[in-house]
Amino acid sequence: MQEKKQGERMEVRIVSPSANIVDEPGTEELIKRAEEVLKRNAINFSYSASCKGKSAFLSGSKEKRAKDLMDAFLDKNVNAILSSQGGDNSNDLLELLDYGEIAKNRKPFFGLSDITVLLNVIALKSGIITYHGLDFLWGLGKNATPYTEGLLTAFLKEKQLETKKNPNTAKWGSIANGQGEGVFLGGCLASFCLLLGTEFDPLVMLNSDYLLILEDIGESKSLIKSKLTQIRQHKQISLCKGIIIGNFAFCEQKPKENDLAVEDLAKEVFDDLNIPIVKIPEIGHCVENIIIPIGARGRIEGNDQNVSLKFL
């Protein structure tokens, strides 16, 4: 991470690589609350040129959104980059980014949801670590708590990336016992699957042991199972050494789907791999997120009594 001299305040650049934020209900109030979180922790912030822009459902053309992200990486005054929110169209940017320049100007880049696409591709093509777990509008504007604020400020100011459990959430659980070690990949299930089979396929680009984090919002259980099966059928599935199931928000059962849990679907789809599958509620949409370093190595272990997560 880019260093600041003693006494200087950190600056975070807020970018909108996907959906526009102006159409979200209560946008101004969410922005105000997110700004207050940063001010309270003595973190300066600035907005990219198109951060609050609107071009139909996007914040701007793909060229404008790509330029905003590149400008944030190249700006020497910016220490970290925070996505405003997700959407659906981050993959527009993949052929427009200069991954070599990003590698030369490495700095933390945060996001989740559709930003999963950028987190995984930038991490692997630029050789930097990106961070799944917080965004501006929802992570700070709506869902910020002392837990999430503490994780963010500990990382930005003290370079400490913590794996502590949130005391206000359900116990971490083991779906399939075991231990696994590899590079963290993944994020939003639907967004991650957009990359599979393309020239930006993370599993092919990495080509070594990985741990997969999966979460989502608003998908039916039948579609979730279909996408899990898509991953199971990938040619690099033998390199998967563990799966972390996060929060699947508003993924309601249709009457014909019965009362199926995502954990049960994951166990059914991946059971023959004999790898650990664990449930960590602090990952995903609509929750207080732990920060996961995409592109970094980690270890998970689960048994009937305990689940542990370590960043290596």
Secondary structure as UniProt FT lines:
FT   TURN            6..7
FT   STRAND          10..15
FT   TURN            22..23
FT   TURN            25..26
FT   HELIX           27..40
FT   TURN            41..42
FT   STRAND          43..47
FT   TURN            49..52
FT   TURN            56..57
FT   HELIX           62..74
FT   TURN            76..77
FT   STRAND          80..83
FT   HELIX           90..93
FT   TURN            94..96
FT   HELIX           99..104
FT   STRAND          109..111
FT   HELIX           113..115
FT   HELIX           116..126
FT   STRAND          130..132
FT   HELIX           136..140
FT   TURN            141..142
FT   HELIX           146..158
FT   TURN            167..168
FT   STRAND          173..176
FT   STRAND          178..188
FT   HELIX           189..193
FT   TURN            194..197
FT   TURN            199..200
FT   HELIX           202..206
FT   STRAND          210..217
FT   HELIX           221..232
FT   TURN            235..236
FT   HELIX           237..239
FT   STRAND          240..249
FT   HELIX           255..257
FT   HELIX           262..270
FT   HELIX           271..273
FT   STRAND          277..284
FT   TURN            285..286
FT   STRAND          292..294
FT   STRAND          297..302
FT   STRAND          307..311
//
